[in-house]
Amino acid sequence: MTPIDHVSRVERLTLRLADGPLGNGCDALLFLDLTDVRWLTGFTGSNGWVVVTADGVTLGTDGRYGDRARAETASIAATVIVEQHAPRLHQRLVDTLSGNSAVALDASTTSHSSWARLACEVALEPTGSLVKLQRQIKDEAEIARIESAARAADAALADVEPMLMDAVDHPLSEHDVRTELEYRMRLHGADDRSYDTIVASGTEHAARPHHSASRRTIVEGDTVIIDVGALLDGYHSDMTRSWVIGDPTEQQREIYGLVVAAQRAGLEAVAAGVAAKSVDDACRRVFDEAGYLDWYLHGTGHGVGLDIHELPFHSQTSDDVLAAGMVVTVEPGLYRGGFGGFRIEDLVVVTESGHRVLTHSPKREL
């Protein structure tokens, strides 16, 4: 796959600082959130910080990751600091920041204790992360990784769906389905699962949008929700499909049809310049007109990238606006204890004229 262009990402930030302090007087940026660190520098370790000034980038980490840090940040010529002990690494951070008038730090991804400790030694300014804002728009290399992850999940589900459809004659549990999916995603090229795969069956488990797979045996008449995603080179995919085991009832047909219609309406609403709330409205309207709005228990979607849930969010309270290059989910569902539930979710790239779907598993008719 095309390498990620970390050089241009760093250049955008350093150029802003080279033009003078940011509006809040900051002449240095500090990143403690590891996802922001990875997006900016390529560093994949589990401990580290990054400082960006007009003069360049400094990355600090512990002794486990020295060689990795130097290799992964070679393209951006980062200065790499390695210390074996946390107090020494903290002091190196303070030393790196000394001489700056103010340091911008995203307070939302920093613990109170970390902030309080560092604020005693450095002039911190709470700010949103400039990296998080840029992360919303994916470049072609990022989209390629997300699309490859989605293909791995599609292929795994294609392998496992026949087992699910044969569950009446050959019993299997939610655990069995989850294990097969996660194993087969790796066989099809994924590095890992994207999240804890959801397999929810029956009148109670399928009524929980984020049910954890159990040892319950899937039986005839069950509604079944499978929410599955793959992880590839740090990038996530996300997809949900739903079924009925055996012949569906009239109510099951009705509810499933509403979810299909709502998801179609949500997808049709996705385009650059559209308010994310409007995507949620489009799905919600279908359920409201049918009298099932109180069965809808969550928002309609979210951004996907290095995090499985990131900006933008399709919800009633969202102020986000979609832009070309964003990768988002559209995932309406209906749930009720005593009935079960259905959810259908696709992952799409926002385009100027609409969207391009990345998840291609069939949506079965009931």
C-alpha positions as CSV (number, residue, x, y, z in Angstrom):
1,M,0.0,0.0,0.0
2,T,1.0,3.6,-0.5
3,P,3.0,4.9,2.4
4,I,1.4,7.4,4.8
5,D,2.7,10.9,4.1
6,H,3.8,12.0,7.6
7,V,6.1,14.6,6.2
8,S,3.3,16.9,4.8
9,R,1.4,16.5,8.1
10,V,4.3,17.7,10.1
11,E,5.0,20.5,7.6
12,R,1.5,21.9,7.9
13,L,1.9,22.3,11.7
14,T,5.4,23.6,11.7
15,L,4.5,26.2,9.0
16,R,1.7,27.5,11.2
17,L,4.0,27.9,14.1
18,A,6.8,29.4,11.9
19,D,4.3,32.2,11.0
20,G,4.2,33.2,14.6
21,P,2.4,32.0,17.8
22,L,-1.1,30.6,17.4
23,G,-4.1,32.8,18.4
24,N,-3.8,31.8,22.0
25,G,-0.1,32.8,22.1
26,C,1.2,29.2,21.8
27,D,4.5,28.6,20.1
28,A,4.6,24.9,20.8
29,L,2.2,22.0,20.4
30,L,2.2,19.0,22.8
31,F,0.5,15.7,21.9
32,L,-0.1,13.1,24.5
33,D,-2.9,11.2,22.8
34,L,-1.3,8.2,21.2
35,T,-3.6,8.2,18.2
36,D,-2.7,11.8,17.5
37,V,1.0,10.9,17.9
38,R,0.6,8.0,15.4
39,W,-1.2,10.1,12.8
40,L,1.3,12.8,13.0
41,T,4.6,10.9,13.2
42,G,3.9,7.2,12.4
43,F,5.1,6.0,15.8
44,T,3.1,3.0,17.0
45,G,4.4,2.4,20.5
46,S,2.2,2.4,23.6
47,N,4.0,5.1,25.5
48,G,5.2,8.4,24.1
49,W,4.7,12.2,23.6
50,V,5.4,14.6,20.7
51,V,6.4,18.2,20.8
52,V,6.0,20.3,17.6
53,T,7.7,23.7,17.3
54,A,8.7,25.8,14.3
55,D,12.0,24.1,14.5
56,G,10.7,20.5,14.1
57,V,9.4,17.5,16.0
58,T,10.6,15.8,19.1
59,L,9.3,12.4,20.2
60,G,9.9,11.0,23.7
61,T,9.4,7.3,24.7
62,D,10.8,4.6,26.9
63,G,13.5,2.1,26.4
64,R,11.1,-0.5,24.9
65,Y,10.6,1.6,21.8
66,G,13.8,3.4,21.1
67,D,14.7,1.5,17.8
68,R,11.1,1.4,16.7
69,A,10.6,5.2,17.3
70,R,13.8,6.0,15.3
71,A,12.7,3.8,12.4
72,E,9.1,4.9,12.3
73,T,9.9,8.6,12.5
74,A,12.9,8.6,10.1
75,S,10.9,10.2,7.3
76,I,10.1,13.3,9.4
77,A,13.6,13.6,10.9
78,A,12.2,13.7,14.4
79,T,14.5,14.1,17.4
80,V,13.9,10.9,19.4
81,I,14.4,11.0,23.2
82,V,14.6,7.6,25.0
83,E,14.6,7.3,28.8
84,Q,14.3,4.1,30.8
85,H,12.4,5.6,33.7
86,A,9.2,7.6,33.7
87,P,10.5,10.5,35.9
88,R,13.5,11.0,33.7
89,L,11.3,11.0,30.5
90,H,9.0,13.5,32.2
91,Q,11.9,15.8,32.9
92,R,13.1,15.5,29.3
93,L,9.7,16.7,28.3
94,V,9.9,19.7,30.6
95,D,13.3,20.5,29.2
96,T,12.1,20.2,25.6
97,L,9.3,22.7,26.3
98,S,11.4,25.2,28.3
99,G,11.8,28.4,26.5
100,N,8.4,28.3,24.8
101,S,6.0,31.1,25.8
102,A,3.0,28.8,25.9
103,V,2.3,25.2,25.0
104,A,-1.0,24.1,23.4
105,L,-2.4,20.8,24.8
106,D,-5.7,19.0,24.2
107,A,-7.2,19.0,27.6
108,S,-9.9,16.4,26.6
109,T,-7.3,13.7,26.1
110,T,-5.2,14.5,29.2
111,S,-5.9,13.3,32.7
112,H,-6.3,15.9,35.5
113,S,-3.3,14.5,37.3
114,S,-1.0,14.7,34.2
115,W,-2.2,18.3,33.4
116,A,-1.8,19.5,37.0
117,R,1.7,18.0,37.2
118,L,2.9,19.5,33.9
119,A,1.2,22.9,34.5
120,C,3.4,23.4,37.5
121,E,6.5,23.4,35.2
122,V,5.2,24.6,31.8
123,A,2.8,27.3,30.7
124,L,-0.1,25.2,29.3
125,E,-3.0,26.4,27.2
126,P,-6.0,24.1,26.9
127,T,-7.0,23.7,23.3
128,G,-8.6,21.4,20.9
129,S,-6.2,19.1,19.0
130,L,-5.2,20.5,15.6
131,V,-4.4,16.9,14.7
132,K,-7.9,15.7,15.5
133,L,-9.4,18.3,13.2
134,Q,-7.1,17.2,10.4
135,R,-7.7,13.5,11.1
136,Q,-11.3,13.8,10.0
137,I,-10.4,14.1,6.3
138,K,-8.7,10.9,5.1
139,D,-6.1,10.9,2.3
140,E,-6.0,8.2,-0.3
141,A,-3.5,6.1,1.6
142,E,-5.7,6.1,4.7
143,I,-8.8,5.2,2.6
144,A,-6.9,2.4,1.0
145,R,-6.2,0.9,4.4
146,I,-9.7,1.3,5.6
147,E,-11.1,-0.3,2.4
148,S,-8.7,-3.2,2.8
149,A,-9.8,-3.8,6.3
150,A,-13.4,-3.7,5.2
151,R,-12.6,-6.3,2.5
152,A,-11.2,-8.6,5.2
153,A,-14.4,-8.3,7.3
154,D,-16.6,-8.8,4.2
155,A,-14.7,-12.0,3.3
156,A,-14.8,-13.3,6.9
157,L,-18.6,-12.7,7.1
158,A,-19.0,-14.5,3.7
159,D,-17.3,-17.5,5.2
160,V,-19.3,-17.6,8.4
161,E,-22.8,-16.7,7.2
162,P,-23.5,-20.2,5.9
163,M,-22.7,-21.6,9.3
164,L,-25.2,-19.1,10.8
165,M,-27.9,-20.1,8.4
166,D,-27.3,-23.7,9.2
167,A,-27.6,-23.1,13.0
168,V,-30.9,-25.0,13.3
169,D,-29.3,-28.3,12.2
170,H,-25.8,-27.6,13.4
171,P,-26.1,-25.6,16.7
172,L,-23.5,-22.9,17.4
173,S,-23.2,-20.2,20.1
174,E,-22.6,-16.5,19.9
175,H,-19.1,-17.3,21.0
176,D,-18.6,-19.7,18.1
177,V,-19.7,-17.1,15.5
178,R,-17.5,-14.4,17.1
179,T,-14.4,-16.7,17.2
180,E,-14.8,-17.8,13.6
181,L,-15.2,-14.2,12.4
182,E,-12.2,-12.9,14.2
183,Y,-10.0,-15.9,13.1
184,R,-11.1,-15.6,9.5
185,M,-10.6,-11.8,9.3
186,R,-6.9,-12.5,10.1
187,L,-6.9,-15.3,7.4
188,H,-8.1,-12.7,4.9
189,G,-5.3,-10.2,5.7
190,A,-6.4,-8.3,8.8
191,D,-3.9,-7.6,11.6
192,D,-6.6,-7.9,14.2
193,R,-10.3,-7.4,15.0
194,S,-11.2,-3.7,15.1
195,Y,-13.2,-4.1,18.3
196,D,-14.9,-6.8,20.3
197,T,-17.1,-8.4,17.7
198,I,-20.8,-8.2,18.5
199,V,-22.9,-11.3,18.0
200,A,-26.3,-10.8,19.6
201,S,-29.1,-13.3,19.3
202,G,-32.6,-13.9,20.5
203,T,-35.3,-11.8,22.2
204,E,-33.0,-10.3,24.8
205,H,-29.4,-10.3,23.6
206,A,-30.3,-8.8,20.2
207,A,-32.2,-6.1,22.0
208,R,-28.9,-4.8,23.4
209,P,-27.1,-2.6,20.8
210,H,-23.7,-3.4,22.3
211,H,-24.2,-6.9,23.6
212,S,-21.1,-8.9,24.4
213,A,-21.1,-12.4,22.8
214,S,-22.0,-15.1,25.2
215,R,-22.3,-18.9,25.2
216,R,-26.0,-18.8,24.3
217,T,-26.9,-21.2,21.6
218,I,-28.5,-19.6,18.5
219,V,-31.9,-21.2,17.9
220,E,-34.7,-21.1,15.3
221,G,-36.7,-17.9,15.3
222,D,-33.9,-15.7,16.7
223,T,-33.1,-12.3,15.4
224,V,-29.3,-12.1,15.1
225,I,-27.1,-8.9,14.9
226,I,-23.4,-9.2,13.9
227,D,-21.3,-6.1,14.2
228,V,-17.8,-6.8,12.8
229,G,-14.8,-4.8,11.8
230,A,-11.1,-5.5,10.9
231,L,-8.0,-3.6,11.8
232,L,-5.2,-3.1,9.2
233,D,-2.1,-1.0,9.7
234,G,-3.8,0.8,12.5
235,Y,-7.0,1.6,10.5
236,H,-10.4,0.3,11.4
237,S,-13.5,-0.9,9.5
238,D,-17.0,-1.2,10.8
239,M,-20.1,-3.1,9.5
240,T,-23.3,-4.6,10.8
241,R,-25.7,-7.1,9.2
242,S,-28.8,-8.8,10.7
243,W,-30.7,-12.0,10.1
244,V,-33.6,-14.2,11.3
245,I,-32.8,-17.9,11.8
246,G,-35.5,-19.9,10.0
247,D,-38.7,-18.4,8.7
248,P,-39.4,-14.8,9.9
249,T,-42.6,-13.7,11.5
250,E,-44.6,-10.9,10.0
251,Q,-43.4,-8.6,12.8
252,Q,-39.8,-9.5,12.1
253,R,-40.3,-8.8,8.4
254,E,-41.9,-5.4,9.2
255,I,-39.1,-4.3,11.7
256,Y,-36.3,-5.5,9.4
257,G,-37.9,-3.7,6.4
258,L,-38.0,-0.4,8.4
259,V,-34.3,-0.7,9.3
260,V,-33.5,-1.3,5.6
261,A,-35.5,1.7,4.6
262,A,-34.0,3.9,7.3
263,Q,-30.5,2.9,6.4
264,R,-31.2,3.6,2.8
265,A,-32.5,7.1,3.7
266,G,-29.4,7.8,5.8
267,L,-27.1,6.8,3.0
268,E,-28.9,9.0,0.6
269,A,-28.4,11.9,2.9
270,V,-24.6,11.6,3.0
271,A,-22.7,14.2,1.0
272,A,-20.1,16.9,1.4
273,G,-21.6,20.0,3.1
274,V,-24.5,18.1,4.8
275,A,-24.9,18.5,8.5
276,A,-24.2,15.2,10.3
277,K,-27.4,15.7,12.2
278,S,-29.3,15.6,8.9
279,V,-28.1,12.0,8.4
280,D,-29.5,11.1,11.8
281,D,-32.8,12.9,11.0
282,A,-33.2,11.0,7.8
283,C,-33.1,7.6,9.6
284,R,-35.1,8.8,12.6
285,R,-37.9,10.1,10.3
286,V,-38.5,6.6,8.9
287,F,-38.9,5.1,12.4
288,D,-41.0,8.0,13.6
289,E,-43.5,7.8,10.8
290,A,-43.9,4.1,11.4
291,G,-44.4,4.5,15.2
292,Y,-41.2,2.9,16.2
293,L,-39.0,5.8,17.2
294,D,-38.8,4.7,20.8
295,W,-37.1,1.5,19.6
296,Y,-34.2,3.5,18.3
297,L,-31.6,3.7,21.1
298,H,-28.5,5.4,19.7
299,G,-27.1,7.8,17.1
300,T,-26.9,7.0,13.4
301,G,-23.1,6.9,12.9
302,H,-19.6,8.2,13.5
303,G,-16.3,8.8,11.8
304,V,-13.8,5.9,11.5
305,G,-10.1,5.9,11.1
306,L,-7.2,5.3,13.5
307,D,-10.0,5.3,16.1
308,I,-13.1,3.2,15.7
309,H,-15.2,6.1,17.0
310,E,-14.0,9.6,15.9
311,L,-15.4,12.8,14.5
312,P,-17.8,13.4,12.9
313,F,-20.9,12.0,14.7
314,H,-24.4,11.6,13.2
315,S,-26.6,12.4,16.2
316,Q,-29.4,14.8,17.3
317,T,-26.9,17.0,19.2
318,S,-24.1,17.0,16.6
319,D,-22.8,20.3,15.2
320,D,-20.5,18.5,12.7
321,V,-20.7,19.0,9.0
322,L,-19.6,16.3,6.5
323,A,-16.7,17.0,4.1
324,A,-15.3,15.1,1.2
325,G,-12.7,12.5,2.4
326,M,-14.4,11.8,5.7
327,V,-15.1,8.1,6.4
328,V,-18.3,7.5,8.3
329,T,-20.8,4.8,9.3
330,V,-24.6,4.8,8.8
331,E,-26.1,2.4,11.2
332,P,-29.7,2.7,12.3
333,G,-31.3,-0.1,14.3
334,L,-34.5,-1.0,16.2
335,Y,-34.4,-2.9,19.5
336,R,-36.9,-4.1,22.0
337,G,-36.7,-6.7,24.8
338,G,-39.0,-9.6,24.1
339,F,-38.5,-9.1,20.4
340,G,-34.8,-8.8,19.8
341,G,-33.5,-6.3,17.3
342,F,-32.0,-5.5,13.9
343,R,-29.2,-3.1,12.8
344,I,-27.7,-2.5,9.4
345,E,-24.4,-0.6,9.0
346,D,-22.3,0.4,6.1
347,L,-19.0,2.3,6.1
348,V,-18.7,5.0,3.4
349,V,-16.4,7.7,2.1
350,V,-18.0,11.1,1.8
351,T,-17.7,12.6,-1.7
352,E,-18.7,16.0,-3.1
353,S,-21.8,14.4,-4.7
354,G,-22.6,11.7,-2.2
355,H,-20.7,8.8,-0.9
356,R,-18.8,5.6,-1.9
357,V,-19.6,2.4,0.0
358,L,-16.6,0.4,1.4
359,T,-18.6,-2.5,3.0
360,H,-20.1,-4.9,0.5
361,S,-21.6,-7.8,2.4
362,P,-25.1,-8.5,1.1
363,K,-28.2,-7.2,3.0
364,R,-30.4,-10.2,2.9
365,E,-34.1,-9.8,2.3
366,L,-36.6,-11.4,4.8
